[in-house]
């Protein structure tokens, strides 16, 4: 009897691995960049811009930093928040649907006030949860912050 139960569990687990089985990452719910160069990079590294799972949207981190010739970080933050807003829109959401923000800062103390000022132009009350983490470096060498967002869209 135990062997049959175990075999049944294995059969059930294997059934989920067969082609055509439903998965959390349905290709129609995985957002990749529209820009061919950015898409090629993400495919080579192996990550999506966003994944929609049910009513939840998970965005990959978006980095922000100064462009060549910029001394102020605010324009870089603005570009990152605009990019996130565009991704949310592609997924059928907006900043009002964001429930969680996690940010990773290379110099948290020096940058948090300027970052929060830009964030608060895009994210309005009632505010989502937000965790700010200091890190020694980010993947992109010129980046000073990476912003990761989770949103939830409830169908009306």
N, C-alpha and C positions, 0 to 999 in steps of 0.2 A: 504494500500500500504506500509506504514512504517513497519507494522508487517511482511509482506512477505519479505521485504528487510532484516530485521533483522534476520528472520528465515533462509534466504539464506546465510547470513554471518556465522551464527552458524553452518549451514550444511557444509559450506566450511571449517571452522576451525576444525570441528569434523572430517572431511575427512582426514585431516593431521595427526590425532591421531590414525587412524585405523592401525592394523598390516599390514606390507608390504609397508607402506608409506615411501617414500624417506626421509631421514633425513641427517643432516650435519655430523652425526657420524655413517656412514656406518661401520659396524663391520670389513669389509675388509680394511678400511682406518684408523683403530685405532691400534696403535702399543703398544704392551705390552712387558714386559721384556721376554727374552728368558730363563733366569735363573728362575727355578721353585720357589725358595724361595722369590726372588724379586717380581715375578708375584703374589704370594699369598699375600704378603704385600700390593701391589698396589690394588689388588682386594678387600682386606679387608677394606682399607682406602677409595677406590673408585676414582682412577684416572688412566689415561693412560700415558705412556711414551711420546707419541706424537699422534696428530690427524691431518690427512690430509683432508683439506676441499678445494676442487677444486685444485687450483695451490698453495695453501698456506699450510705450515706445521707449526703447533704450538707444540713446545716442552714444557713439564713440566719442572719446575726448577730442576737443577742438583746441588747438594751441593758439596762443596770442603772444605777440612780441612786436617790437618796433620794426618797421620797414626800413630799408636803407635810407639814411639821411634823417630819420625821425629821432628826436631826443625825448619826446613825450610818449608815454606808454598808452595814453588814452585812445589814440587812433587804432592801435593794434587790438585793444580790448573791444572797441566798437566793431571792427571787422569780424572778430570772433563771435560776438553776440548777433550780428547780422547773419553770419553763416549758420549759426544755430537756429535762428528764427526761420530762415529759408528751409532748413531741413525739417523743422517742426511742421511748417506749412505743407511740405511735400507729403508728410505723414498724416495730414489732416488735423493738425494741432497748432497751438500757439503757446506763447510764454504763460498764458493763463492756465494751461493744462499741466505745467511742470510741477511735479511733486517733490523732486529731490535734485539738488545740485551738489556736486563734489568738485572742488577746485584744488589743484596742486600748484604751489607757488615756489619758485626758486629763491625768493627773498620775501617771505610772507610779511614781515614787519614793515619793510620799506614800500611794498606795493599794495597792501590791503586797502588803504583808504581810497586811492585812485581807482582801484578795481571795483570796490563797493559802490563808488559814485556812478560808474558806468553801468554796473549791474542793476542798480536801482532805477536807472532810466528805462530799462527793459522789463524788469521783474517788479511787479506791483503787489501791494498787500491785497488779500492775505498772502503772506510770503510762503514759499515752499521751504522744506528743510534744506539746510546748507551746511556742508562740512568743508572747511578750508584746511589744507594740509601743507606743511612746509616740506620741500624735497630738495635734494642737492642738485639735481639736474633733470631735464626732460629729454625725450627722444630727439626732438628738433633742437639743435644747438642754440638758435637765436630766441627760442621761446622762453618767456618768463612765467607763463601760467598755462595750465591745461584745464579745460572746463568739460565736465561730464554731466549729462543731464538725463533724467528719467521723467517721462510725462505719462499721464493717463487720460484717455479720452473716453468719457462715459456716453454711450449712445442715448439720445433722448427719444 
